[in-house]
Amino acid sequence: MMTISILISLTLLPYLLTAPAKANPAYLDTGSGSFILQLLLAALVGGLFIIKTYWKKISAFFRKLFSRGNRDEGE
């Protein structure tokens, strides 16, 4: 039981000894902007790939949805 409390104490020690963010001004590293841009582009390409993969199902769903609405209005 003693080793678990020591392990927990050693794990939490760095969090207790760090200074608040106000004392250390936060900054963006020079590579941060390009990393954020890379994440956005990867999300865009991934979304386009998902749409391309399921395009037949997506178009069939909307075709079915809108054709059902037109039939109800005509009757």
Protein Blocks (a to p, Z undefined) as FASTA:
>chain_A
ZZmmmmmmmmmmmmmmpccfklmccdddfklmmmmmmmmmmmmmmmmmmmmmmmmmmmmm
mmmmmmmmmmmmmZZ
